[in-house]
């Protein structure tokens, strides 16, 4: 199972979900779902998020083995 740290990182950087959504050209709702780990962004958006936030993809996304 893949989890992300989007919410944590944008909070640390004082960036809103709306600001991130506008920066990578997706809806606010999509970013909100990603921040709450309801869904994960596709690879294109994952790389766009990491590029915008200047975070390595390994720091943004974490694989946790299902129990």
N, C-alpha and C positions, 0 to 999 in steps of 0.2 A: 504494500500500500504506500502510495506517495503522499506525503504531506508537504506543505510549503510554509515558509516563514515570511510571506508577503506582509501580512498585518504587522508583525513584530518590527520588520525593517522600516516600513513606512512610518510607523509610530515613532521609532527612534530618530528618524530623519525629519519628523514633523511635516510629512507630506500627507495630504488627504487622499482618500480613495478616488474622489472626483478628479483631483490633479493628476493622479496616475492614469486614470481612464482617458483623460484628454490627451495626455502625453503619448500614449500608445494607441490611440484611436479605437477604443472599445467603449461599450456602454458602462456606465457606473454600476449597473446591476451585475455585469460580468465580474468586475473587480471585487464587488462586495461578496459574491459567491466564492471567488478564489480566496479572499481574505478569511472567510469563515470555513475554508476547506470543504465546502459542499461539492465543488468541482475543481478540477485542475486545468490550468491554461494549456492549450496545445503548444507544441514545440516552438512555433513561430512567436507566439505571445510570451512564452517562457523566456526566450532569449531577448525579446524586446524589453521585458520587465527588468531583467538582469542588466542589460545595457543601460537603460535609463537610470537605474538605481546604482549602477557601478558595483555590482555584487557578483561574485562567481556563482555559477549555476549550482555548484555543490553546496554553497551556503544557503541558497534560496530554497532548494528542494531536497527533501530527505526521504529516503526509502526506509520504511519500517516493515519488516517481515510480519505477515498476518499470523496471528496466534491461533 
